[in-house]
């Protein structure tokens, strides 16, 4: 999976939003799919128009977080990949210090996503932040 700085650099290189959308879809294809068992109500992210599932594999008070995610929509799966690039490998404290809105705004996503997808993105971030809080408390 690409790290966020690489994704940001690639977004800057791609001038056309059709190319950027294709790139987002390509990012989604890099995610390993979740098993049928992992696609459950506990893993489901509420507030997304498409179905989105997030699973935390690791992360404790001082250990790096590791999330996996999936969606039933190609573009949303790519958004999951972008969000995971912000948080995977960070300690809970570091993850909670990330201003995801600011970082994602640097990609220009706000102007090019539907209100439903923007809300879904916010729901994914809220879920990851809640998981980081849980990991920090563990």
C-alpha positions in Angstrom: 0.0 0.0 0.0 1.3 3.5 -0.9 2.0 5.9 1.9 0.1 9.2 2.0 3.0 11.4 0.8 3.3 9.2 -2.3 -0.5 9.5 -2.9 -0.3 13.2 -2.5 2.6 13.5 -4.9 0.7 11.4 -7.5 -2.4 13.5 -7.1 -0.3 16.6 -7.8 1.1 14.9 -10.9 -2.3 14.0 -12.3 -4.0 17.2 -13.5 -7.3 15.8 -14.7 -9.9 14.6 -12.2 -10.8 11.6 -14.4 -7.2 10.5 -14.1 -7.3 11.1 -10.3 -10.5 9.0 -10.0 -8.9 6.2 -11.9 -5.9 6.4 -9.6 -8.2 6.3 -6.5 -9.8 3.1 -8.0 -6.3 1.7 -8.6 -5.4 2.4 -4.9 -8.5 0.4 -3.9 -7.3 -2.6 -5.9 -4.2 -2.7 -3.7 -6.2 -3.6 -0.7 -6.5 -7.2 0.3 -10.2 -8.1 0.4 -11.7 -8.9 3.8 -13.1 -12.4 4.3 -16.8 -13.0 4.4 -16.6 -13.5 8.2 -14.9 -10.1 8.6 -17.7 -8.4 6.6 -19.9 -8.3 9.7 -22.0 -5.7 11.5 -19.2 -5.0 14.0 -16.7 -4.1 11.2 -19.3 -2.1 9.2 -18.8 1.7 9.2 -22.1 3.4 9.8 -22.8 6.6 7.9 -21.5 5.5 4.5 -23.7 5.3 1.5 -21.8 2.3 0.2 -20.9 -0.6 2.4 -17.6 -0.1 4.2 -15.9 -2.4 6.7 -12.8 -1.7 8.8 -10.9 -4.2 10.9 -8.2 -3.3 13.4 -5.6 -6.1 13.4 -3.1 -4.5 15.8 -2.5 -1.5 18.0 -2.1 -0.9 21.6 -1.1 2.0 23.8 2.4 2.2 22.4 2.2 -0.1 19.4 1.5 0.8 15.8 -2.1 0.5 14.5 -2.8 -1.8 11.6 -6.2 -1.5 9.9 -7.6 -3.3 6.9 -10.7 -2.3 5.0 -13.0 -3.0 2.1 -16.0 -1.6 0.4 -18.5 -2.8 -2.2 -17.9 0.3 -4.3 -14.6 0.7 -6.3 -14.2 4.4 -5.7 -15.0 4.0 -2.0 -12.5 1.2 -1.7 -9.9 3.6 -3.0 -10.9 6.2 -0.4 -10.5 3.4 2.2 -7.0 2.9 0.9 -6.2 6.6 1.2 -7.6 6.8 4.8 -5.6 3.8 5.8 -2.4 5.3 4.4 -2.9 8.1 6.9 -3.2 5.9 9.9 -1.6 2.5 9.5 1.8 2.1 11.2 1.1 5.0 13.7 0.7 4.7 17.4 -2.7 5.6 18.8 -1.3 9.0 20.1 0.2 9.8 16.7 -3.0 8.7 14.9 -5.1 10.9 17.1 -2.9 13.9 16.3 -3.5 13.6 12.6 -5.7 16.3 11.1 -7.2 14.1 8.4 -9.4 16.9 7.0 -6.4 19.0 6.3 -4.4 16.2 4.8 -7.3 15.1 2.6 -8.1 18.7 1.6 -4.6 18.8 0.1 -5.8 16.2 -2.4 -8.7 18.3 -3.4 -11.2 15.6 -2.6 -13.7 17.9 -0.9 -14.6 19.6 -4.2 -14.9 16.4 -6.1 -16.8 14.0 -3.9 -20.6 13.8 -3.5 -22.0 14.8 -0.1 -22.7 11.1 0.6 -19.1 10.1 -0.1 -17.8 13.1 1.9 -19.9 12.0 4.8 -18.7 8.4 4.4 -15.1 9.6 4.5 -15.8 11.5 7.7 -17.4 8.3 9.2 -14.4 6.2 8.3 -12.1 8.7 10.0 -14.3 8.9 13.1 -14.3 5.1 13.3 -10.5 4.9 13.0 -10.2 7.7 15.7 -12.5 5.7 18.0 -10.4 2.6 17.4 -7.2 4.6 18.2 -8.9 5.8 21.4 -9.7 2.2 22.3 -6.2 1.0 21.6 -4.7 3.9 23.6 -6.9 2.9 26.6 -6.0 -0.8 26.3 
